[in-house]
Amino acid sequence: MDAVDSAEGPEVDDRQPPTKIGDVKWSGDIEPVEPLREIRGTDQTAEGGNRHRINGTGGFSSFERYNRATIMSATATGGRSRVPRSSPAFWQRQTRRVARLQWQRRRTLLVVVLMAGVGLGSSGVNAVSAAGASHGVRAQSAEAATINADAGRLASQYRGNRQGLLEAGRAGLAAGRNDATVAEFLKLGWARRLDAGLERNGAMLDSVHDQQVALGVAGVRYFASQIHTGLLRAGSGQLIIVSLKAQELIAYERGRVIVDTLVTTGRPALPTDIGAMQVLSKDAPWTMKSPWPRGSAEWYPDTPVQMVVWFTQNGEGLHDASWQPNSTLGPGSQNGPYASHGCIHVPLAAVRLLFDWAPIGTPVVVYPGDGSPVADQVAQQSVDAQGNPTSGVRGD
């Protein structure tokens, strides 16, 4: 505070802070410091504001008491005669003096603000960074405690059954990777940190030490659960996902399963497109017409269906298939005699529910679902960033 050099006793008005630090996010990111705001003079008192002294503690400063006594006194010293308060000369001098004091106070306040800004730019920001880092450390410590506790339970549960423990871990790893793939297709960046944790713990499944394997399984379960929970809470809360490996469709609404059914997707020559798409339109009833000419290997006759939920512009939709027995739906059916030309065959009861439940714009994510790492599954994407297929026309 050595920069305060006014003999008139400046005061610092801190009712409107000159700077503001952004909220510290749990990840440790720090928003930029705002530029200095306009500095108020002492005559601009904000409602509910408070003051502090520079020398001393609390209340009005001793400098301000001195200023009050001096400004409000009309007594002269050094043998000069007293000037009546009603004299114009008196009030002119008082006005000039008040203006001079206000300028000195503003100048001093600006110096203090600039000094504070310099401190904020170094130690202040470092303190906020440290606070964010501290929060991240606490979060990681909580994660580690949860994983360690679960590892202890798993070690006890699977004592003498290493194979069973490994199978549980590999199943959790595959499920976590599949959910992380859906999150990546939806561009949910937060899932990447969790996926990294999933893979880090998944690598521990290859350990020769049972205790290390239990810790890896516990970590896999933890991160897979976090990815799944976050995925179901993303966006509007409505989501349709289709696993090609499992030939299964699940529709969620804020974490609640609305539909869970086996399906049949496109045959190997005309596979259902992979990636993030959305409900574009709905028709009921509808007649499927072959986009291929008669005589073509892919041609089919006009085929009526009860209802269709379209999710691409090139002819892919969710619809019933009265010609296909429900017992033939499910894993491997995309390679069988009832495989589609790119659409997804859904039991009539399920498509009726989806037709009424899913508004236009509901995300539809088709993913490989084979449990491989996210990068491998995402590499199979066949739609662009807007969800438009790049693979060509599809049909029934």
MOJOFEN-V610236 format. One record per backbone hydrogen bond with DSSP energy under -1.0 kcal/mol. NH is the residue of the N-H (numbers start at 1). CO is the residue of the C=O. E is the energy in kcal/mol with one decimal. If there is no record, write none. Layout:
{{NH,CO,E} {NH,CO,E}}
This chain:
{{4,1,-1.9} {9,6,-1.1} {25,29,-1.6} {28,25,-2.3} {34,20,-1.4} {37,18,-1.3} {44,41,-1.7} {49,46,-2.1} {65,61,-1.7} {66,62,-2.0} {67,63,-2.3} {68,64,-2.6} {69,65,-2.3} {70,66,-2.3} {71,67,-3.1} {72,68,-2.5} {87,84,-1.8} {91,87,-1.7} {92,88,-2.2} {93,89,-2.2} {94,90,-2.4} {95,91,-2.4} {96,92,-2.3} {97,93,-2.3} {98,94,-2.7} {99,95,-2.3} {100,96,-2.2} {101,97,-2.6} {102,98,-2.6} {103,99,-2.2} {104,100,-2.3} {105,101,-2.6} {106,102,-2.6} {107,103,-2.5} {108,104,-2.6} {109,105,-2.9} {110,106,-2.4} {111,107,-2.0} {112,108,-2.5} {113,109,-2.7} {114,110,-2.6} {115,111,-2.3} {116,112,-2.6} {117,113,-2.7} {118,114,-2.2} {119,115,-2.1} {120,116,-2.7} {121,117,-2.1} {124,119,-2.5} {125,120,-1.9} {126,122,-2.2} {127,123,-2.2} {128,124,-2.0} {129,125,-2.8} {130,126,-2.5} {131,127,-2.1} {132,128,-2.6} {133,129,-2.7} {134,130,-2.6} {135,131,-2.1} {136,132,-2.2} {137,133,-2.4} {138,134,-2.2} {139,135,-2.4} {140,136,-2.4} {141,137,-2.3} {142,138,-2.3} {143,139,-2.3} {144,140,-2.6} {145,141,-2.3} {146,142,-2.2} {147,143,-2.6} {148,144,-2.7} {149,145,-2.1} {150,146,-2.0} {151,147,-2.4} {152,148,-1.8} {153,149,-1.6} {154,150,-2.6} {155,151,-2.5} {156,152,-1.7} {157,153,-2.6} {158,154,-2.8} {161,158,-2.8} {165,161,-1.8} {166,162,-2.5} {167,163,-2.4} {168,164,-2.0} {169,165,-2.1} {170,166,-2.7} {171,167,-2.2} {172,168,-2.0} {173,169,-2.2} {174,170,-2.3} {175,171,-2.3} {176,172,-2.4} {177,173,-2.4} {178,174,-2.3} {179,175,-2.3} {180,176,-2.5} {181,177,-1.9} {182,178,-2.0} {183,179,-2.4} {184,180,-2.1} {185,181,-2.5} {186,182,-1.8} {187,184,-1.4} {188,183,-2.6} {189,187,-1.1} {191,188,-1.6} {192,189,-1.7} {195,191,-2.7} {196,192,-2.2} {197,193,-1.8} {198,194,-2.3} {199,195,-2.6} {200,196,-2.3} {201,197,-2.1} {202,198,-2.2} {203,199,-1.8} {205,202,-1.5} {206,203,-1.1} {207,204,-1.6} {213,209,-2.2} {214,210,-2.6} {215,211,-1.9} {216,212,-2.2} {217,213,-2.7} {218,214,-2.3} {219,215,-2.2} {220,216,-2.5} {221,217,-2.6} {222,218,-2.1} {223,219,-2.5} {224,220,-2.5} {225,221,-2.0} {226,222,-2.1} {227,223,-2.3} {228,224,-2.4} {229,225,-2.6} {230,226,-2.2} {231,227,-2.3} {232,228,-1.9} {237,234,-1.4} {239,252,-2.0} {240,363,-2.1} {241,250,-2.6} {242,365,-2.7} {243,248,-2.4} {244,367,-2.3} {245,368,-2.1} {247,243,-1.2} {248,243,-1.4} {249,261,-3.1} {250,241,-2.4} {251,259,-2.8} {252,239,-3.2} {253,256,-2.4} {254,237,-2.9} {256,253,-1.8} {258,251,-3.5} {259,251,-1.2} {261,249,-2.6} {263,247,-2.4} {264,345,-1.4} {267,340,-2.2} {270,267,-1.0} {275,366,-2.5} {277,364,-3.1} {279,362,-2.2} {280,310,-2.8} {283,308,-2.2} {286,305,-2.2} {288,303,-3.6} {296,293,-2.3} {299,296,-1.2} {303,288,-2.6} {305,286,-3.3} {308,283,-2.9} {309,318,-2.4} {310,281,-2.1} {311,316,-2.2} {312,316,-1.2} {318,309,-2.6} {319,344,-2.2} {324,321,-2.0} {328,325,-2.1} {329,326,-1.5} {330,263,-2.3} {333,330,-2.3} {335,332,-1.8} {336,333,-1.3} {339,336,-1.4} {340,265,-1.7} {343,395,-1.3} {344,317,-2.7} {345,264,-2.9} {346,319,-2.7} {351,347,-2.4} {352,348,-2.2} {353,349,-1.5} {354,350,-2.5} {355,351,-2.6} {356,352,-1.7} {357,353,-2.3} {358,354,-2.7} {361,279,-2.6} {362,359,-1.9} {364,277,-2.3} {365,240,-2.9} {366,275,-2.2} {367,242,-2.3} {377,373,-1.7} {378,374,-2.9} {379,375,-1.5} {380,377,-1.5} {381,378,-2.0} {382,274,-2.6} {384,388,-2.4} {387,384,-2.0} {390,382,-2.7} {394,314,-2.6} {395,341,-1.7}}
